[in-house]
Amino acid sequence: MKKIINTPNAPAPIGPYNQALIVGDTVYLSGTIAMDLQSKQLIKTTVKEETKIVMDYIGEILKAAGCSFDNVVKSTIFLNDINNFVHVNEVYASYFKSDFPTRATIQAARLPKDANVEISVEAKLF
C-alpha cells in the first residue's frame, strides 16, 4: 500500500509523478528543483540560493509526510556542474544536525528547466 504526498508548499510535479510516496515506513521524495510556486518557472540565481530553496521545499514535503530532515537516510544530488559541489555541500550540510544520511552526487548533462541543482531524498518514519 502506498500513500501519495503532495503539498502546496513545494513545487507541483511537472510530469506524471508525485512529490513523494510513503511505502511501508519509507518516504521517497522525487527530485526537487528551485521552481517558483506561482509561475512554475525556475528561480535561476546562484547555485547556493537554488540549493537553499530546494532544501526548504524538501523540508516542506518531509513535513507533509510526517517527518523531518532527521528522518532522511539517503540523498541524491544532481548538479549541472560538479565544480559547484563545494557550494551545494555548504548549504546542504546546514540542514542536518548530525548523523548525516548517505549520499550520491552526480553531474548531469542537463537538469529539468535547466536548473543548477536537483535533490532527491529517502526518509524512514521512526
Backbone torsions as a table, in degrees:
resi	resn	phi	psi	omega
1	MET	NA	135.1	178.3
2	LYS	-123.1	149.8	177.5
3	LYS	-118.0	128.7	-179.4
4	ILE	-85.4	134.5	178.0
5	ILE	-117.5	123.9	172.6
6	ASN	-142.4	136.5	177.8
7	THR	-129.5	144.1	176.1
8	PRO	-73.0	-5.6	-178.5
9	ASN	-88.9	9.4	176.7
10	ALA	-143.5	160.3	-177.1
11	PRO	-58.6	137.4	174.7
12	ALA	-68.5	149.5	177.5
13	PRO	-56.5	144.1	178.5
14	ILE	-102.9	15.7	179.6
15	GLY	-159.2	-167.8	-177.5
16	PRO	-81.2	70.2	177.5
17	TYR	-155.0	173.1	177.9
18	ASN	-113.2	163.3	176.6
19	GLN	-61.8	-40.1	-179.1
20	ALA	-159.6	161.0	174.0
21	LEU	-134.0	143.7	169.8
22	ILE	-108.1	124.9	175.7
23	VAL	-127.4	115.5	-175.2
24	GLY	64.2	-124.4	178.9
25	ASP	-107.0	21.2	-178.3
26	THR	-117.8	136.3	176.2
27	VAL	-107.5	124.8	179.4
28	TYR	-111.4	115.5	178.2
29	LEU	-98.4	136.6	173.9
30	SER	-69.1	164.7	175.4
31	GLY	-61.0	138.6	-177.4
32	THR	-121.8	135.9	176.2
33	ILE	-121.0	171.8	-177.2
34	ALA	-85.7	76.1	179.3
35	MET	-100.2	138.4	174.9
36	ASP	-66.8	132.7	-175.2
37	LEU	-67.3	-29.8	-177.8
38	GLN	-87.4	-55.3	-173.7
39	SER	-80.8	-18.2	-176.3
40	LYS	66.5	16.4	178.0
41	GLN	-97.2	152.5	178.0
42	LEU	-65.4	136.6	172.3
43	ILE	-87.6	93.4	-174.9
44	LYS	-91.2	109.5	-178.8
45	THR	-143.6	-147.2	177.1
46	THR	-74.5	157.1	179.5
47	VAL	-63.0	-33.6	178.0
48	LYS	-64.6	-44.8	180.0
49	GLU	-68.0	-40.8	176.8
50	GLU	-60.4	-41.4	179.8
51	THR	-63.4	-41.6	178.0
52	LYS	-61.6	-44.9	178.9
53	ILE	-61.0	-46.1	179.4
54	VAL	-60.2	-46.7	-179.0
55	MET	-65.4	-36.2	175.7
56	ASP	-63.6	-42.5	177.1
57	TYR	-63.0	-42.8	177.8
58	ILE	-59.9	-41.0	176.8
59	GLY	-59.3	-39.8	178.6
60	GLU	-67.2	-40.0	178.7
61	ILE	-67.4	-43.1	176.9
62	LEU	-59.3	-43.3	178.8
63	LYS	-60.8	-42.7	178.7
64	ALA	-63.7	-26.1	178.4
65	ALA	-88.0	-2.9	178.0
66	GLY	88.9	25.0	179.2
67	CYS	-145.6	-165.7	-176.9
68	SER	-148.7	-173.5	177.2
69	PHE	-61.8	-23.8	176.7
70	ASP	-62.5	-22.5	-178.2
71	ASN	-89.6	-10.4	-175.1
72	VAL	-69.6	128.9	179.2
73	VAL	-112.2	-19.3	-179.3
74	LYS	-152.0	138.5	175.9
75	SER	-127.2	148.2	170.3
76	THR	-127.9	124.3	-179.4
77	ILE	-113.2	128.0	176.5
78	PHE	-110.3	127.0	179.7
79	LEU	-118.4	144.4	174.2
80	ASN	-78.3	-16.9	179.0
81	ASP	-148.1	112.8	-177.0
82	ILE	-61.1	-18.7	176.5
83	ASN	-66.1	-15.1	177.0
84	ASN	-85.9	1.3	-176.3
85	PHE	-52.4	-46.5	-176.2
86	VAL	-62.6	-37.4	-179.9
87	HIS	-70.8	-43.2	178.3
88	VAL	-65.0	-43.8	-178.4
89	ASN	-60.0	-39.6	180.0
90	GLU	-60.7	-46.5	-180.0
91	VAL	-70.8	-48.1	-178.5
92	TYR	-53.1	-47.3	-176.3
93	ALA	-61.0	-28.9	-177.1
94	SER	-70.6	-10.5	-179.4
95	TYR	-92.5	-4.4	-179.0
96	PHE	-120.5	138.5	-179.2
97	LYS	-83.5	-47.1	-179.9
98	SER	-167.5	-177.0	-179.5
99	ASP	47.8	57.7	-177.9
100	PHE	-56.6	147.7	176.9
101	PRO	-72.1	167.4	170.4
102	THR	-69.7	161.7	-175.5
103	ARG	-157.7	147.8	168.3
104	ALA	-124.4	140.6	176.2
105	THR	-125.6	128.5	-171.5
106	ILE	-132.1	137.4	169.6
107	GLN	-86.8	127.0	-179.9
108	ALA	-110.0	147.2	-178.9
109	ALA	-61.8	-37.2	180.0
110	ARG	-160.3	137.3	179.5
111	LEU	-107.3	160.9	179.2
112	PRO	-52.9	137.9	179.5
113	LYS	56.6	20.8	-179.7
114	ASP	61.0	34.9	177.6
115	ALA	-64.5	156.9	174.1
116	ASN	-81.7	-29.5	-174.8
117	VAL	-146.8	142.7	172.9
118	GLU	-136.6	135.2	-177.8
119	ILE	-130.4	137.7	176.4
120	SER	-126.4	144.0	178.2
121	VAL	-136.3	160.5	170.6
122	GLU	-124.0	140.8	-178.2
123	ALA	-135.0	155.4	176.8
124	LYS	-108.6	136.2	173.9
125	LEU	-84.2	118.1	-177.8
126	PHE	-97.0	NA	NA
